[in-house]
């Protein structure tokens, strides 16, 4: 995760949500839509909404973001450096660091979610593939994705083969966060216990999904507050620090999750994207709450 190196990270004068992160793609998710899209016509062959004024049918204008506050990362980076320098022992500093990142660095949980960029699309893409597995079967879904050569291959090999399908293009750093999070999730598959994709359960889908969300948040935090001028030279300290950091993020993501994948085969693309955004936002909100209790 790059904990032994340092870098400048984003400056305080950078936009709260860089323009390349918005808007999120509206392309169909991989794996196939659950239901055919509405043709937009009623029984008379006219599109609903005919007769409305142009102003009523136009998309709302994007919210104008306030200018970023000077030094908005200072508190988060100071506390994160204190946590890292303690070898992972100062958990109070970690809780405050992440809280300050959400509240001051990102400008709130909503903006923190929007900043996830490609990681939001990748999480949605993964659920789209799982939806296809559940509804149409693994072989048919992989064939639809032009990955028929992966049918019957080991689970981790299939997941790695899905990387380019799930992790679409984004900004260089943003795309790298999504890809790293997905590959970290592939490493977790043995621990999750998936040995037969044709018998994939809702609980296993949840565990893969939450592992990805947690790894994406970890990578985003390292990029924005965890790589500004601290170095941990001792290997044992690095391992202890990473273990505590990962444990904190993973516990928050799991504790904040409130969705159910028992009917994933029936979810639409819009419903999947809503679940993804709500999962990120719930996690960021819980980080704020825990930070206030430190």
C-alpha positions in Angstrom: 0.0 0.0 0.0 3.0 2.3 -0.2 3.4 2.9 3.5 7.2 3.1 3.4 7.3 5.9 0.8 6.2 9.5 0.8 4.6 11.9 -1.7 3.1 15.3 -1.7 -0.6 14.2 -2.0 -3.2 16.7 -3.3 -2.8 20.3 -2.4 -5.4 22.3 -0.3 -6.2 24.4 -3.4 -7.3 21.5 -5.5 -11.0 21.1 -6.2 -13.1 19.3 -3.5 -14.3 17.0 -6.3 -12.0 17.1 -9.4 -14.0 17.4 -12.6 -12.6 14.2 -14.1 -14.5 12.3 -11.4 -17.9 13.6 -12.6 -20.2 12.6 -14.0 -20.1 8.8 -13.4 -20.8 6.8 -16.5 -24.3 5.8 -17.3 -23.2 3.0 -19.6 -24.8 -0.4 -19.0 -23.1 -2.4 -16.3 -21.2 -5.6 -17.4 -23.1 -8.8 -17.1 -26.4 -7.5 -18.7 -29.2 -5.4 -17.4 -31.8 -7.3 -15.2 -34.7 -6.0 -17.2 -35.1 -4.5 -20.7 -35.0 -0.8 -20.7 -38.3 1.0 -20.9 -38.9 2.2 -24.5 -40.2 5.5 -23.1 -43.5 5.2 -25.0 -47.0 4.8 -23.6 -50.0 3.1 -25.2 -50.5 6.0 -27.7 -46.9 5.7 -28.9 -46.0 9.0 -27.4 -43.1 9.4 -25.0 -44.2 10.3 -21.4 -43.6 13.9 -20.6 -44.6 15.2 -24.1 -46.1 18.7 -23.7 -43.8 19.7 -20.8 -41.8 22.8 -21.2 -38.1 22.4 -22.1 -37.2 23.8 -18.7 -39.2 21.0 -17.0 -37.4 18.3 -18.9 -33.8 19.5 -18.7 -31.5 17.9 -16.2 -30.8 20.1 -13.1 -27.6 22.1 -13.2 -24.8 20.7 -11.1 -24.3 22.3 -7.7 -21.6 24.9 -7.6 -19.0 23.8 -5.1 -17.6 26.4 -2.6 -13.9 27.2 -2.9 -11.8 24.7 -0.9 -10.6 25.9 2.5 -6.9 26.6 2.9 -5.1 23.9 4.8 -8.0 21.6 4.7 -5.8 18.5 4.9 -3.6 19.7 7.7 -5.5 18.1 10.6 -6.0 14.8 8.8 -2.4 14.5 7.7 -1.0 15.5 11.1 -3.1 12.9 12.9 -2.4 10.2 10.3 1.3 10.8 10.6 1.0 10.5 14.4 -0.8 7.2 14.0 1.8 5.9 11.5 4.7 7.0 13.6 3.2 5.1 16.6 3.4 1.9 14.6 -0.4 1.7 14.7 -0.7 2.1 18.4 -2.3 5.5 18.5 -5.8 4.5 17.3 -7.3 7.7 18.6 -5.1 9.6 16.1 -6.3 7.3 13.3 -10.0 8.0 14.1 -9.4 11.7 14.1 -7.4 11.6 10.9 -10.1 9.9 8.9 -12.8 12.1 10.5 -10.9 15.2 9.5 -10.4 13.9 6.0 -14.1 13.4 5.5 -15.2 16.6 7.2 -12.5 19.1 6.2 -10.5 17.5 3.4 -13.4 16.2 1.3 -16.1 18.6 2.5 -18.4 16.0 3.9 -19.5 12.4 3.3 -21.3 13.2 0.1 -18.2 14.7 -1.5 -16.0 11.9 -0.1 -18.3 9.5 -2.0 -18.1 11.4 -5.2 -14.3 11.5 -5.0 -14.2 7.7 -5.2 -14.7 8.1 -9.0 -13.6 4.9 -10.8 -13.9 2.9 -7.6 -17.6 3.6 -7.6 -17.9 2.4 -11.2 -15.8 -0.7 -10.4 -17.9 -1.6 -7.5 -21.0 -1.3 -9.6 -19.4 -3.3 -12.4 -18.5 -6.1 -10.0 -22.1 -6.3 -8.8 -23.3 -6.3 -12.4 -21.1 -9.3 -13.1 -22.4 -11.1 -10.0 -25.9 -10.3 -11.1 -25.2 -12.1 -14.3 -23.7 -15.0 -12.5 -26.8 -15.4 -10.4 -29.3 -14.9 -13.2 -27.7 -16.5 -16.2 -25.0 -18.6 -14.9 -21.2 -18.2 -14.9 -20.6 -19.7 -18.3 -23.1 -17.6 -20.2 -22.1 -14.4 -18.4 -18.4 -14.9 -19.2 -19.2 -15.7 -22.8 -21.3 -12.5 -23.0 -18.2 -10.6 -21.8 -16.0 -12.3 -24.4 -14.2 -14.2 -21.6 -15.4 -17.7 -22.4 -11.8 -19.0 -22.1 -12.2 -18.5 -18.3 -15.1 -20.9 -17.9 -14.0 -23.7 -15.5 -10.9 -21.9 -14.5 -10.0 -21.3 -10.7 -12.0 -18.6 -9.0 -9.0 -16.2 -8.6 -8.0 -16.6 -12.2 -11.6 -15.7 -13.3 -11.6 -12.6 -11.0 -8.2 -11.4 -12.3 -9.5 -11.9 -15.8 -12.4 -9.6 -15.1 -10.1 -6.7 -14.1 -10.3 -4.9 -17.4 -14.1 -5.4 -17.5 -14.7 -4.1 -14.0 -12.0 -1.4 -13.8 -12.7 1.0 -16.5 -10.7 4.0 -17.5 -10.4 7.0 -15.2 -7.8 9.5 -14.2 -4.4 7.9 -13.7 -4.5 7.9 -9.9 -8.2 7.3 -9.7 -8.1 4.4 -12.1 -5.0 3.0 -10.2 -7.0 3.1 -6.9 -9.8 1.0 -8.4 -7.4 -1.5 -10.0 -5.3 -1.9 -6.8 -8.5 -2.4 -4.8 -9.8 -5.0 -7.1 -6.5 -6.9 -7.2 -6.3 -6.7 -3.4 -9.8 -8.2 -3.3 -8.6 -11.1 -5.6 -6.0 -11.8 -2.9 -8.8 -12.0 -0.3 -10.8 -14.7 -2.2 -9.3 -17.6 -0.3 -10.1 -16.1 3.0 -13.7 -15.4 1.8 -14.0 -19.0 0.9 -15.2 -19.0 -2.7 -14.4 -22.2 -4.4 -17.3 -22.6 -6.8 -18.6 -19.6 -8.7 -21.7 -21.5 -9.9 -22.6 -21.9 -6.2 -21.9 -18.2 -5.3 -24.0 -17.2 -2.3 -25.4 -13.8 -1.3 -23.1 -13.7 1.7 -20.0 -14.3 -0.5 -21.1 -11.6 -2.9 -21.4 -9.3 0.1 -18.0 -10.2 1.4 -16.3 -9.6 -2.0 -18.2 -6.3 -2.4 -17.3 -5.0 1.1 -13.6 -6.1 0.7 -13.4 -4.0 -2.5 -15.1 -1.0 -0.9 -12.7 -1.2 2.1 -9.6 -1.6 -0.1 -10.7 1.4 -2.3 -11.2 3.6 0.8 -7.8 2.5 2.2 -6.1 3.5 -1.1 -7.9 6.8 -1.3 -6.9 7.7 2.3 -3.3 6.8 1.6 -3.3 8.9 -1.6 -4.8 12.0 0.1 -3.6 12.0 3.7 -1.2 9.1 4.3 1.7 9.9 2.0 2.6 13.4 3.0 6.1 13.3 4.5 6.1 10.3 6.8 8.3 7.2 6.5 8.2 4.1 8.6 11.5 2.3 8.2 11.0 -0.6 10.6 9.4 -3.6 8.9 7.6 -4.7 12.1 6.2 -1.2 12.6 5.0 -1.1 9.0 3.2 -4.4 9.3 1.6 -3.4 12.6 0.5 0.0 11.2 -1.0 -1.6 8.1 -2.8 -4.2 10.1 -4.4 -1.7 12.4 -5.3 0.6 9.6 -6.9 -2.1 7.5 -8.8 -3.5 10.5 -10.2 -0.1 11.2 -11.4 0.6 7.7 -12.8 -2.9 7.1 -14.7 -2.8 10.4 -16.2 0.5 9.6 -17.3 -0.6 6.1 -18.9 -3.8 7.4 -20.6 -2.1 10.4 -22.1 0.6 8.1 -23.4 -1.8 5.4 -27.2 -1.9 5.2 -28.0 -3.6 1.9 -29.1 -7.2 1.0 -27.9 -9.2 -2.1 -30.3 -12.1 -1.7 -32.2 -10.8 -4.8 -29.3 -9.4 -6.7 -30.4 -11.1 -10.0 -33.4 -8.8 -10.0 -31.6 -5.5 -9.4 -31.5 -2.9 -12.2 -28.3 -0.9 -13.0 -29.8 2.1 -11.3 -30.5 0.1 -8.1 -27.0 -1.3 -8.1 -25.4 2.2 -8.5 -27.6 3.4 -5.6 -26.4 0.6 -3.4 -22.8 1.4 -4.2 -23.1 5.1 -3.5 -25.0 4.5 -0.3 -22.4 2.0 0.9 -19.6 4.5 0.4 -21.6 7.3 2.0 -22.6 5.3 5.0 -19.0 4.3 5.6 -17.8 7.9 5.4 -20.5 9.0 7.8 -19.6 6.4 10.3 -16.0 7.5 10.1 -17.1 10.9 11.2 -19.1 9.5 14.0 -16.3 7.4 15.4 -13.8 10.3 15.1 -16.1 12.5 17.2 -16.1 9.9 19.9 -12.3 9.6 20.1 
